[in-house]
Amino acid sequence: MELKFIVPNKEETFGDCKFLGFKREKFVYDQVNQKRTDELESRTYNLAASCQGGPVEVVLPSNVELKEYDFMQDVELVNPIIEARVDNGGRFGTLVWTILAEDIRIKGSNANSTKVTPAAPATPATNDKK
């Protein structure tokens, strides 16, 4: 059995969340040319989580608009999951937990639902019948 990710109980895992701010952007790395591209892959934000006793990093996909909430604004995560990976360092490894979410929104606000930037269609739609 391979465990892909964990879907947490938001209230028990994070408790009350406060927005601390934007942390960083991650860009796609071109493996062929061995360099970073200008294509955005994800954004990372810091949240204060009462049940964790401190700040946690939450990663949002690039298609979600930049979040610019007030410092210490009450927020909630939309469909969070937790992934684990191992960073190898010589003969030892370190387990790293990553929190991924579809969005971060102001707590109790339905008007601030996920705003996703539409992707360009892969192929143009045509009515050609061949």
LINLIN-V536981 format. One record per residue. N is the residue number from 1. D_FIRST is the distance of its C-alpha to the first C-alpha in Angstrom with 1 decimal. Layout:
BEGIN
n: {N	N}
d_first: {D_FIRST	D_FIRST}
END
This chain:
BEGIN
n: {1	2	3	4	5	6	7	8	9	10	11	12	13	14	15	16	17	18	19	20	21	22	23	24	25	26	27	28	29	30	31	32	33	34	35	36	37	38	39	40	41	42	43	44	45	46	47	48	49	50	51	52	53	54	55	56	57	58	59	60	61	62	63	64	65	66	67	68	69	70	71	72	73	74	75	76	77	78	79	80	81	82	83	84	85	86	87	88	89	90	91	92	93	94	95	96	97	98	99	100	101	102	103	104	105	106	107	108	109	110	111	112	113	114	115	116	117	118	119	120	121	122	123	124	125	126	127	128	129	130}
d_first: {0.0	3.8	6.5	9.5	12.2	13.9	16.7	19.4	22.3	25.0	27.7	26.0	24.3	27.2	30.2	33.2	32.8	35.8	36.0	37.0	37.2	35.9	34.4	33.7	32.9	30.4	31.6	29.9	30.2	31.5	29.8	32.5	35.5	33.8	35.1	34.3	35.3	36.9	34.1	32.6	28.8	28.5	30.6	29.8	31.7	32.3	32.2	33.4	31.0	32.7	29.7	28.6	32.1	32.6	31.8	28.4	27.8	26.6	25.9	27.3	27.1	30.3	31.4	32.1	35.7	36.6	36.7	40.0	40.2	42.6	41.6	40.2	39.9	37.7	34.6	31.3	28.1	27.1	23.4	22.0	18.4	17.4	15.5	15.1	16.1	17.7	21.3	22.3	25.8	27.0	25.4	23.9	21.3	21.5	18.9	20.2	19.4	20.5	21.7	21.9	24.0	25.8	29.1	31.2	34.1	37.0	36.1	37.4	38.4	37.5	40.0	37.9	34.9	32.8	35.1	33.3	35.3	35.3	34.1	36.6	35.9	34.6	37.3	40.5	40.9	43.6	45.0	45.7	45.4	45.5}
END
